[in-house]
Amino acid sequence: MSKAKCVGDRCVECGEDTSFGSGRFVNRIPADRDLDEDSPFKHLIKEGYSRVDGYLCAECTSDECERCGQLVVLDEQITEGYFEDGFHDNCWMVCCDCLTSEEKNIFYKEVV
């Protein structure tokens, strides 16, 4: 059984504060993460912990739009799964601004 350490209001990915007033509170989500050498909490490995519990900030749940490169937060990501045949350019995820007119018509008709 893995031993978990609660890191409170810290983002389990980047270690930034997600508490009220931090600017990262509203869009944070509860999360956990396995510890490894890339973790900001890697020092806890020496204490016998293998996982941290806390939150993920919006930045750490974001991915780059494959068309424009802008960060798209988790709840605004439009993935190829919304379209029967995927995207015309084989992208996996794009932002709303990068949808073609045809893609927008399909997305807003079927999804929204």
N, C-alpha and C positions, 0 to 999 in steps of 0.2 A: 504494500500500500504506500502511495506516495504521500510525502509530508508537504502540506501547503502552508504558506505564510501569507497572511492578509497584509497588503501594503496600503490599506485605507483608500484614500482618494487619489492615489497615484495611478497613472496609466501603466498597465502591465507591459506595454510594448516599449514606450519611450521614456517612462519614468516621470513625465511632467505632471504637475498638480492639476487635478480635475475638480477640486472643491468649489463650492459656491463662491463667486467673486473672482475666480481664476481666469474666466473667459473660456473655459473648456467644460463647464458644468452642464449646460443645457443639452448638448448632443453626446454626452458620454453614455456608454452602455456597460453593464456589468460583464466582466470577463475574467478569464484565468489564462495563464501561460506557463508552459514548461520552462524551467530554467536551463540556460546553456551559456556558453561563453560570450554570446552576443547580447545577453540581457543586461539592462541597467541594474538589475538586482543579482548579478552573478555572485556577489560576495555572500549571498545566502546559501549557496551550494556548500560552502565550508561549514555552515551551521547545520547541515543535514537536510535542508529543504530541496525539493525537486520541482516545486510549482509555486507560483504566486497568484493570489486572488485580489482583484481590485476592479478597475474599470479600463475601458479603451476610450481614448479621446477621438474626436471626429477625424482628426488628421490621420490617425493610425488605422482607421477603418476606410480611408479613402484610397482610391486607385486612380491612376492616370487615364484620361480619355485616350483611346488609341488613335484618335484622329487629330486632336489639337494639343494633347499633352497636359491639359489642365487637370487639377485634382478634382475628383467627383466624390462627394460623400456617399456613404453606403446607401442611404434611402433615396438617392437621386440617380443611381447607376442604372443605365438601360443596357441590358445584356442581349446577346444574340438569341437567347431563349425566348424572347418575346415575339420573334418572327419565325414563321414556319420554315423558311429557307435560310435563316440567319441573315447577317449583313452582306451586302453585295461585295464588300471588300474583305470579307472573312475576319473582321474585327470581332473581339469577344465582348467589349464594353465601350460605350461611348456616352458622352454627355448629351443632354437634350439639344443644346445649341448645334451639335454636329450631325444631328439626324438630317437625312435628305428629305425633300418634300414628300416623296413617296413613303419613306419610313415614318414620318410624322403622321401622315394620314392613317397608316396601318396602326401605329401605336395608339393614337388618340381615339380611334374607332373601336379597337379591340380591348385595350387595356384600361384607359382612363374613363 
